Amino acid sequence: MIVSHNELVSVVNKAFLGMRRSCGEADVIANMVAGLQIVGLNGIGHFNNAAQFLTAEKDSPVDIFITNEGGLVVDLHGCSLACHLPVVIDYALEKMVGKKHLTIELKNCHNRWLAYNELVKLAAKGLACKAQWNNGSSPQNTLYILNQGCVSPELFLSDHLDLAGRTLHDMTIQLSVKNFDIAGYSAGYTKHIKSSSLNNAQRDTWYEGISVDDEEWEVLKRTATALLVENSEQSVKGAGELV
């Protein structure tokens, strides 16, 4: 089925607000989901997967450490990257002042595909970005490269996991003032989703509407409705107890 951008953002916003979490901004997360869905990368499905665990995750700030080389190591304590990445990126940009390169090691995190939209924003800031992670539930190694001035990244996928010091729940992000050599990093990957393909998908979506999987859409709407109803009932009970 086809939905509008406003409709998608509104439903995700309601779903996240219903979780009543301190960490994470509903409008930012809604745009993370929409940005991924618009280019055909199943943002709704990734959010639905995250929603199964968000209410039970630790709801507190992440721990950030600075390495001897000036890089950042961020421990998310098994939480969704969607709730914390914007803050981490803002912190990293502050630390990158006067530097040409910065590495961010994200540890113990989930839902890394939802980083897509936040990383896309870096190109407009004059930075190149390279991100890499492994998906354990459906074994896959993903490489994301977005050079300066680009609208969409080059994505490389492989069924061969490349841990290289990472676990299945880690993600490495490299920021640079110089562009990455895409050809030099693409070796060993079996699938290449070109930036031009993502650009075309985004263009078509703005004209034709956002295509969503019917079942995924129903799951998302049920999540938003169930959480809002549950919280409304709790509010009523709470108000009754104060009378």
C-alpha positions in Angstrom: 0.0 0.0 0.0 1.0 3.7 -0.3 1.1 6.1 2.6 2.2 9.8 2.8 5.3 11.0 4.5 3.3 12.9 7.1 1.2 9.8 7.8 4.3 7.6 8.3 6.0 10.1 10.5 2.9 10.7 12.6 2.3 7.0 13.3 6.0 6.3 14.3 5.9 9.4 16.5 2.9 8.2 18.3 4.4 4.7 18.7 7.6 6.0 20.3 5.9 8.6 22.5 3.7 5.8 23.8 6.8 4.1 25.2 7.4 7.1 27.5 11.2 6.9 27.2 13.6 9.5 28.5 16.3 8.8 25.9 15.4 9.4 22.3 13.3 12.0 20.5 10.1 10.8 18.8 10.3 13.2 15.9 13.9 12.4 15.2 13.3 8.7 15.3 10.2 9.0 13.1 12.4 10.7 10.5 15.0 8.0 10.8 12.3 5.4 9.9 10.9 7.5 7.1 14.3 8.2 5.6 15.1 4.5 5.4 11.6 3.6 4.1 11.7 6.3 1.4 14.8 4.7 -0.3 13.2 1.2 -0.1 15.2 -0.1 2.8 12.3 -1.2 5.1 12.5 1.4 7.8 9.1 0.3 9.2 10.3 -3.3 9.5 13.4 -2.1 11.4 11.4 0.0 13.7 8.9 -2.8 14.3 11.8 -5.0 15.3 13.2 -2.3 17.6 9.7 -1.8 19.2 9.6 -5.3 20.5 12.5 -4.5 22.9 12.5 -0.7 23.4 10.1 -0.8 26.4 12.4 -3.3 28.2 15.7 -1.6 27.4 17.8 0.4 29.8 16.6 4.0 29.6 19.7 6.1 30.5 22.5 8.0 28.7 25.3 6.0 27.1 28.9 5.8 28.3 31.4 7.6 26.1 35.2 7.1 26.4 37.9 8.9 24.5 40.8 6.7 23.3 44.5 7.5 23.4 44.2 8.2 19.6 41.4 10.7 20.1 38.6 8.4 18.9 35.4 7.6 20.7 34.2 4.3 22.2 30.5 4.4 23.1 28.8 1.7 25.2 25.1 1.6 24.5 24.4 -1.3 27.0 22.4 -3.4 24.6 20.1 -0.5 23.6 18.7 0.6 20.3 21.0 2.9 18.4 18.0 5.0 17.3 17.6 6.4 20.8 21.2 7.6 21.2 22.9 8.1 17.8 21.9 11.8 17.3 23.5 12.7 20.6 26.6 10.7 19.9 27.0 12.3 16.5 26.7 15.8 18.0 29.3 15.0 20.5 31.6 13.5 17.9 31.3 16.6 15.7 32.4 18.8 18.7 35.4 16.5 19.2 36.3 16.6 15.5 37.0 20.4 15.4 40.5 20.8 14.1 40.8 17.1 13.2 40.8 15.4 9.8 39.5 12.1 10.9 37.6 10.6 13.8 36.6 7.0 14.6 33.5 6.1 16.6 33.2 2.6 18.0 29.6 1.8 19.0 29.4 -1.2 21.4 26.5 -3.3 22.5 23.9 -1.7 20.2 20.9 -2.8 18.1 18.9 -1.5 15.1 21.9 -0.1 13.3 20.1 0.3 9.9 18.2 3.1 11.6 21.5 5.1 11.5 21.0 5.7 7.8 19.2 9.0 8.0 21.5 10.6 10.6 24.6 9.6 8.7 23.2 11.0 5.4 23.1 14.4 7.2 26.9 14.4 7.6 27.5 14.9 3.9 25.8 18.3 4.0 28.2 19.3 6.8 31.2 18.7 4.5 32.2 15.3 6.0 32.6 11.9 4.4 31.4 8.9 6.4 32.1 5.2 6.4 30.1 2.8 8.6 30.4 -0.9 9.0 28.5 -3.5 11.0 27.4 -7.1 11.1 23.8 -8.3 11.4 23.7 -11.5 13.4 19.9 -12.4 13.2 20.3 -12.6 9.4 24.1 -12.9 9.0 25.2 -10.1 6.8 28.2 -7.7 6.7 27.2 -4.1 5.7 29.5 -1.3 4.5 28.0 2.2 4.1 30.1 4.9 2.4 28.8 8.4 2.0 31.2 11.0 0.5 30.9 14.8 0.7 28.1 16.4 -1.2 26.3 13.1 -1.9 22.6 12.6 -1.3 22.7 8.9 -0.7 25.4 6.4 0.3 27.0 3.5 -1.6 25.9 0.3 0.2 27.9 -3.0 0.1 26.5 -6.2 1.5 28.0 -9.7 2.0 26.8 -12.9 3.7 30.4 -13.3 5.0 30.7 -11.7 8.4 33.7 -9.5 8.9 34.1 -9.1 12.7 37.7 -7.6 12.6 37.6 -6.9 16.4 33.8 -6.2 16.4 31.1 -8.4 17.8 27.7 -8.9 16.2 26.4 -6.0 18.3 29.0 -3.4 17.4 29.2 -0.7 14.7 32.2 1.4 13.5 31.7 4.8 12.1 34.6 6.8 10.6 34.3 10.5 9.8 36.7 12.3 7.5 37.3 15.6 5.8 38.5 13.7 2.8 36.4 11.4 0.7 36.8 7.6 1.0 38.0 5.6 -2.0 34.9 3.5 -2.7 36.6 1.1 -5.0 39.3 0.4 -2.4 36.7 -0.6 0.2 34.2 -2.6 -1.9 36.3 -5.8 -2.4 34.8 -8.9 -0.8 31.2 -7.7 -0.9 28.7 -9.7 -3.1 26.0 -7.0 -3.4 26.3 -3.3 -4.2 23.3 -1.0 -3.9 24.4 2.1 -5.8 23.8 5.7 -4.6 22.0 6.4 -7.9 19.5 3.6 -7.2 18.7 5.0 -3.7 18.4 8.5 -5.3 16.0 7.2 -7.9 13.9 5.4 -5.2 13.7 8.6 -3.1 12.7 10.7 -6.2 10.0 8.2 -7.1 8.7 8.1 -3.6 8.2 11.9 -3.4 6.1 11.8 -6.5 4.2 8.5 -5.9 4.0 8.2 -2.2 5.8 5.8 0.2 5.3 2.1 -0.5 4.9 0.0 2.6 4.3 -3.6 3.3 0.7 -4.1 4.4 1.6 -6.5 7.3 4.5 -4.3 8.6 2.2 -1.2 8.4 -0.5 -3.0 10.5 2.1 -4.0 13.1 3.2 -0.4 13.3 -0.3 0.9 13.7 -1.1 -1.7 16.4 2.0 -0.7 18.3 1.0 3.0 18.3 -2.6 2.3 19.3 -1.8 -0.3 21.9 0.7 1.9 23.7 -1.5 4.9 23.6 -4.4 3.0 25.0 -2.3 1.4 27.7 -0.9 4.7 28.8 -4.3 6.4 28.7 -5.7 3.7 31.0 -2.8 4.1 33.3 -3.3 7.8 33.4 -7.0 7.3 34.4 -6.1 4.9 37.1 -3.4 7.2 38.4 -5.8 10.2 38.5 -8.4 8.0 40.3 -5.9 7.1 43.0 -5.3 10.8 43.7 -9.0 11.6 44.3 
